Amino acid sequence: QVQLVESGGGLVQAGDSLRLSCVASGRTFSSYAMGWFRQAPGKERDFVAAIRWSTGSTYYRDSVKGRFTLSRDAAKNTLYLQMNSLKPEDTAVYYCAAGSVGRTVDQREYDYWGQGTQVTVSS
């Protein structure tokens, strides 16, 4: 079993930054991918970014490229999402996910999910 715990969300103004953290426990992740998804009110949950733990390869949705950056601390089994130049349309609940993933953008391939952390960006 794997547990994922997110933190770092909050209320910020447009243009501000936030860093989300996801601490994973319960097993090793060398063969996993970890990702962030988000769900805005009234909308479906969408892919944001992902990383393959073994290679460090990263993937981003187009709307966050150049603003969001993934990083990891392998020793702490922690994934970070640095979010800069935040926009009101980034407002959502952000979820961390992990799994033996083929297509990193497909949430159906992730086996484990965190409880989510709210990010609210005011204009």
Contacts in CASP RR format, 6 or more apart in sequence:
PFRMAT RR
TARGET T0000
AUTHOR 0000-0000-0000
METHOD contacts of the structure
MODEL  1
QVQLVESGGGLVQAGDSLRLSCVASGRTFSSYAMGWFRQAPGKERDFVAA
IRWSTGSTYYRDSVKGRFTLSRDAAKNTLYLQMNSLKPEDTAVYYCAAGS
VGRTVDQREYDYWGQGTQVTVSS
1 26 0 8 1.000
1 27 0 8 1.000
2 24 0 8 1.000
2 25 0 8 1.000
2 26 0 8 1.000
2 27 0 8 1.000
2 98 0 8 1.000
2 99 0 8 1.000
2 111 0 8 1.000
2 112 0 8 1.000
3 24 0 8 1.000
3 25 0 8 1.000
3 26 0 8 1.000
3 112 0 8 1.000
3 114 0 8 1.000
4 22 0 8 1.000
4 23 0 8 1.000
4 24 0 8 1.000
4 96 0 8 1.000
4 97 0 8 1.000
4 98 0 8 1.000
4 112 0 8 1.000
4 113 0 8 1.000
4 114 0 8 1.000
5 22 0 8 1.000
5 23 0 8 1.000
5 25 0 8 1.000
5 114 0 8 1.000
5 115 0 8 1.000
6 20 0 8 1.000
6 21 0 8 1.000
6 22 0 8 1.000
6 94 0 8 1.000
6 95 0 8 1.000
6 96 0 8 1.000
6 114 0 8 1.000
6 115 0 8 1.000
6 116 0 8 1.000
6 117 0 8 1.000
7 20 0 8 1.000
7 21 0 8 1.000
7 23 0 8 1.000
7 117 0 8 1.000
8 18 0 8 1.000
8 19 0 8 1.000
8 20 0 8 1.000
8 21 0 8 1.000
8 117 0 8 1.000
9 18 0 8 1.000
9 20 0 8 1.000
9 94 0 8 1.000
9 117 0 8 1.000
9 118 0 8 1.000
9 119 0 8 1.000
10 18 0 8 1.000
10 117 0 8 1.000
10 118 0 8 1.000
10 119 0 8 1.000
10 120 0 8 1.000
11 120 0 8 1.000
11 122 0 8 1.000
12 18 0 8 1.000
12 86 0 8 1.000
12 119 0 8 1.000
12 120 0 8 1.000
12 121 0 8 1.000
12 122 0 8 1.000
13 121 0 8 1.000
13 122 0 8 1.000
13 123 0 8 1.000
14 86 0 8 1.000
14 87 0 8 1.000
14 88 0 8 1.000
14 121 0 8 1.000
14 122 0 8 1.000
14 123 0 8 1.000
15 84 0 8 1.000
15 85 0 8 1.000
15 86 0 8 1.000
15 87 0 8 1.000
15 121 0 8 1.000
16 86 0 8 1.000
16 121 0 8 1.000
17 82 0 8 1.000
17 83 0 8 1.000
17 84 0 8 1.000
17 85 0 8 1.000
17 86 0 8 1.000
18 83 0 8 1.000
18 86 0 8 1.000
18 119 0 8 1.000
19 80 0 8 1.000
19 81 0 8 1.000
19 82 0 8 1.000
19 83 0 8 1.000
20 36 0 8 1.000
20 80 0 8 1.000
20 81 0 8 1.000
20 83 0 8 1.000
20 94 0 8 1.000
20 96 0 8 1.000
20 117 0 8 1.000
20 119 0 8 1.000
21 78 0 8 1.000
21 79 0 8 1.000
21 80 0 8 1.000
22 34 0 8 1.000
22 35 0 8 1.000
22 36 0 8 1.000
22 78 0 8 1.000
22 79 0 8 1.000
22 80 0 8 1.000
22 81 0 8 1.000
22 96 0 8 1.000
22 114 0 8 1.000
23 76 0 8 1.000
23 77 0 8 1.000
23 78 0 8 1.000
24 34 0 8 1.000
24 77 0 8 1.000
24 78 0 8 1.000
24 79 0 8 1.000
24 96 0 8 1.000
24 98 0 8 1.000
25 77 0 8 1.000
29 53 0 8 1.000
29 77 0 8 1.000
29 98 0 8 1.000
30 53 0 8 1.000
30 54 0 8 1.000
31 53 0 8 1.000
31 54 0 8 1.000
31 100 0 8 1.000
32 52 0 8 1.000
32 53 0 8 1.000
32 98 0 8 1.000
32 99 0 8 1.000
32 100 0 8 1.000
32 101 0 8 1.000
33 50 0 8 1.000
33 51 0 8 1.000
33 52 0 8 1.000
33 53 0 8 1.000
33 98 0 8 1.000
33 99 0 8 1.000
33 100 0 8 1.000
33 101 0 8 1.000
33 102 0 8 1.000
33 104 0 8 1.000
33 110 0 8 1.000
34 50 0 8 1.000
34 51 0 8 1.000
34 53 0 8 1.000
34 72 0 8 1.000
34 79 0 8 1.000
34 96 0 8 1.000
34 97 0 8 1.000
34 98 0 8 1.000
34 99 0 8 1.000
35 48 0 8 1.000
35 49 0 8 1.000
35 50 0 8 1.000
35 51 0 8 1.000
35 70 0 8 1.000
35 79 0 8 1.000
35 96 0 8 1.000
35 97 0 8 1.000
35 98 0 8 1.000
35 104 0 8 1.000
35 110 0 8 1.000
36 48 0 8 1.000
36 49 0 8 1.000
36 50 0 8 1.000
36 70 0 8 1.000
36 79 0 8 1.000
36 81 0 8 1.000
36 94 0 8 1.000
36 95 0 8 1.000
36 96 0 8 1.000
36 97 0 8 1.000
37 45 0 8 1.000
37 46 0 8 1.000
37 47 0 8 1.000
37 48 0 8 1.000
37 94 0 8 1.000
37 95 0 8 1.000
37 97 0 8 1.000
37 107 0 8 1.000
38 45 0 8 1.000
38 46 0 8 1.000
38 48 0 8 1.000
38 90 0 8 1.000
38 92 0 8 1.000
38 93 0 8 1.000
38 94 0 8 1.000
38 95 0 8 1.000
38 119 0 8 1.000
39 45 0 8 1.000
39 46 0 8 1.000
39 92 0 8 1.000
39 93 0 8 1.000
39 95 0 8 1.000
40 89 0 8 1.000
40 91 0 8 1.000
40 92 0 8 1.000
43 92 0 8 1.000
45 95 0 8 1.000
45 107 0 8 1.000
46 61 0 8 1.000
47 61 0 8 1.000
47 104 0 8 1.000
47 105 0 8 1.000
47 106 0 8 1.000
47 107 0 8 1.000
48 60 0 8 1.000
48 61 0 8 1.000
48 64 0 8 1.000
48 68 0 8 1.000
48 81 0 8 1.000
48 94 0 8 1.000
49 58 0 8 1.000
49 59 0 8 1.000
49 60 0 8 1.000
49 61 0 8 1.000
49 64 0 8 1.000
49 68 0 8 1.000
49 70 0 8 1.000
49 81 0 8 1.000
50 58 0 8 1.000
50 59 0 8 1.000
50 70 0 8 1.000
50 101 0 8 1.000
50 104 0 8 1.000
50 105 0 8 1.000
51 57 0 8 1.000
51 58 0 8 1.000
51 59 0 8 1.000
51 70 0 8 1.000
51 72 0 8 1.000
51 79 0 8 1.000
52 104 0 8 1.000
53 72 0 8 1.000
53 74 0 8 1.000
56 72 0 8 1.000
58 70 0 8 1.000
59 104 0 8 1.000
59 105 0 8 1.000
60 66 0 8 1.000
60 68 0 8 1.000
60 70 0 8 1.000
61 105 0 8 1.000
63 89 0 8 1.000
64 83 0 8 1.000
64 90 0 8 1.000
67 83 0 8 1.000
67 84 0 8 1.000
67 85 0 8 1.000
67 86 0 8 1.000
68 81 0 8 1.000
68 82 0 8 1.000
68 83 0 8 1.000
68 84 0 8 1.000
69 81 0 8 1.000
69 82 0 8 1.000
69 84 0 8 1.000
70 79 0 8 1.000
70 80 0 8 1.000
70 81 0 8 1.000
70 82 0 8 1.000
71 79 0 8 1.000
71 80 0 8 1.000
71 82 0 8 1.000
72 78 0 8 1.000
72 79 0 8 1.000
72 80 0 8 1.000
73 80 0 8 1.000
79 96 0 8 1.000
81 94 0 8 1.000
83 90 0 8 1.000
83 119 0 8 1.000
86 119 0 8 1.000
86 121 0 8 1.000
87 121 0 8 1.000
88 121 0 8 1.000
88 122 0 8 1.000
88 123 0 8 1.000
89 121 0 8 1.000
90 119 0 8 1.000
90 121 0 8 1.000
91 119 0 8 1.000
91 120 0 8 1.000
91 121 0 8 1.000
92 118 0 8 1.000
92 119 0 8 1.000
93 116 0 8 1.000
93 117 0 8 1.000
93 118 0 8 1.000
93 119 0 8 1.000
94 116 0 8 1.000
94 117 0 8 1.000
94 118 0 8 1.000
94 119 0 8 1.000
95 113 0 8 1.000
95 114 0 8 1.000
95 115 0 8 1.000
95 116 0 8 1.000
96 113 0 8 1.000
96 114 0 8 1.000
96 116 0 8 1.000
97 107 0 8 1.000
97 110 0 8 1.000
97 112 0 8 1.000
97 113 0 8 1.000
97 114 0 8 1.000
98 110 0 8 1.000
98 111 0 8 1.000
98 112 0 8 1.000
99 109 0 8 1.000
99 110 0 8 1.000
99 111 0 8 1.000
99 112 0 8 1.000
100 109 0 8 1.000
100 111 0 8 1.000
101 109 0 8 1.000
101 110 0 8 1.000
102 109 0 8 1.000
103 109 0 8 1.000
END
